[in-house]
């Protein structure tokens, strides 16, 4: 059987030794996806991108705090941020 990106039913058991025998206590079954599925294609056509770029020279001290406030573009309704880099 060839492994594919799909859910497989796996049965398992283990014992105290490598001897192949019935393992009444240590056994079970589970549905598992052995291979990681590929992510679905991402449709970026309906996503607005808002870039912020600032030039700053970091001070040569152990700890620095830098905070800025930026005005966002005007939107006709509430928006949700899906990523910050």
C-alpha positions in Angstrom: 0.0 0.0 0.0 1.3 3.4 -0.9 1.1 6.2 1.7 -0.8 9.2 0.5 -2.0 12.4 2.0 -5.2 10.9 3.5 -6.5 9.7 6.9 -5.4 6.1 7.6 -6.8 3.8 10.3 -3.7 2.6 12.3 -3.7 -0.2 14.8 -0.9 -0.4 17.3 0.4 -2.5 20.2 3.6 -2.7 22.2 5.1 -4.9 25.0 7.9 -5.0 27.5 10.0 -7.2 25.0 10.5 -7.4 21.3 8.7 -10.8 21.2 5.8 -10.8 18.9 2.8 -11.8 21.0 -0.6 -10.6 22.1 -0.4 -7.3 24.1 -3.7 -7.0 25.9 -3.0 -3.8 27.8 -0.8 -1.8 25.5 -2.8 -1.7 22.2 -5.2 0.6 20.4 -6.4 2.1 17.2 -6.5 5.6 15.9 -7.3 7.5 12.7 -4.2 9.5 11.7 -2.8 11.5 8.9 0.7 10.1 8.5 1.8 12.7 5.9 1.3 16.4 6.3 -1.3 17.6 3.8 -0.4 20.3 1.4 -1.8 23.7 2.3 -4.7 24.8 0.1 -3.9 27.5 -2.5 -4.2 31.0 -1.1 -6.4 33.4 -3.0 -4.8 36.9 -2.4 -7.1 38.7 -4.8 -9.4 40.0 -2.0 -6.7 41.0 0.4 -5.6 44.6 0.9 -1.9 45.1 1.9 -0.9 48.0 4.1 2.8 48.5 4.4 4.6 50.5 7.1 8.3 51.2 6.8 10.4 53.3 9.2 14.1 53.8 9.1 15.8 53.7 12.6 19.3 53.2 13.9 19.2 50.9 17.0 21.1 52.3 19.9 24.2 50.3 21.0 22.8 49.5 24.5 21.6 46.2 25.9 17.9 47.1 26.0 16.0 49.5 23.7 12.3 50.3 23.6 10.8 51.8 20.4 7.2 52.6 20.0 5.4 54.4 17.2 1.8 55.2 16.3 0.6 55.0 12.7 -2.7 56.1 11.3 -4.4 53.4 9.3 -6.1 53.9 6.0 -9.8 54.7 6.1 -12.0 51.7 5.5 -15.8 51.6 5.0 -16.2 48.9 7.7 -14.3 47.1 10.5 -11.2 45.2 9.3 -9.2 42.2 10.6 -5.4 42.0 10.6 -4.3 38.7 9.3 -0.5 39.2 9.5 2.1 41.4 11.0 5.8 41.1 10.1 
